[in-house]
Amino acid sequence: MKQPNSKTDIFVKKALRFQLLAKGSLALITKPCIRPDCAACREGVKHKAYIYTFYKEGKKRTMYVPLGLVSVMREALSNGRKLESLLVDAGVAIIKDYRYRRDRKAR
């Protein structure tokens, strides 16, 4: 029977606090636009844009991120890194718990 406030319960409670989650990276790039009569492009000034890079089914993918969504994506990516850290900690806790129980049985 599972004990209340076990490490699993603590993990789940911490994981549920994240509302937005994403895995990947966000990069600011510069590129020319598609308008043939763009004054900035004629002068050699490229336009800034953000891209989201991620892996899906083993393939690297990128998507354009509208400026209004950049702060939301930053938060989601930060939360995703925090969740990954929690998952690593959970794995370590499983092994340590196993070793502790094994060593107590050996006594």
N, C-alpha and C positions, 0 to 999 in steps of 0.2 A: 504494500500500500504506500502511496506517495505521501511524503510529509508536506504539510502546509509550508509555504514560503521556501520551497526547495529552490535549488539553483535554476531549474527549468522555469519555475514560476517567475523568478526574478528576471530571467532572460526575456520571457514573453512580455512581461510588463514594460521592460526597457524598449523592446522592439516595437511595441504597439504605439509608442509615443511619436514615432515618425509618421507624418501624414504623406509627405512626398518623398519618393525614393527613386533613384536612378543610378545606373552604373555606366561609366564611360568618362569622357572628358569634354570640356568646352574650350574652344580656341577662338581667338580673335584673328581674323585673316583680312587681307586686303586684296581686292580684285577689281578688274574693270567691269563696268556694267554692260548691259546688252543694247543700250540706246546708241544709235549711230551718231547722234548729234550732241552727245554729252560734253559740255565744256570742260568739266573736271578731267575726264578721260583724255581729252585732246591735250591737256596740259601735263599729262602724265601722273596726275593725282588719282590714286585708286580709292575705291569705296571700301569702308570698313564693314565687316559682316562677322557674325558668330556662327560657328558650326559645332554640332554635337557629334562626337565620334564614339562608336561603340562596336562591339562584336556581336554578331547574330549568326548562329549555326556555323561558327568557325570562320565567318567572313567579316572583314572590316567594312563598316558602313558609316556614312556621314549624312547629316541632315542640317539644313539651314535652320537657324534659330532666330525668330523675329526679336528685335530689340526689346519689346515689351515683355518677353518671356525669359530674358537672360537671368534676371535675379531669381526667378522661380527655379530655373534649371540649376543655378549655383547652389541653391538650398537643397534641392533634390539630390544632387551629386554629393554634397557634404553629408547629408543624411545617409546616403548609400555607403559612403566610406565608414561612417560610424557603425552602421549595421554590420558591415563586413568585419569590423574589429570585434563586435559583440559575438559574431559567429566563431571567430578564432578563439576568443576567450571561452566560449561554450565548449569547443573541442578540447581545449586544455583542461577545463574543469571535469569533463567526462573521464579523461585519462587519469587525472589525479584522484578522482573519486573511486575509480576502479582499483587503482594501486592501494589506496587507503583501505578499502574493503578487503582486498586480497591479503594485505599485510596483517589485518586484524584477525582474519580467519587462521592464519599461520601460527598465531600465538597459542 
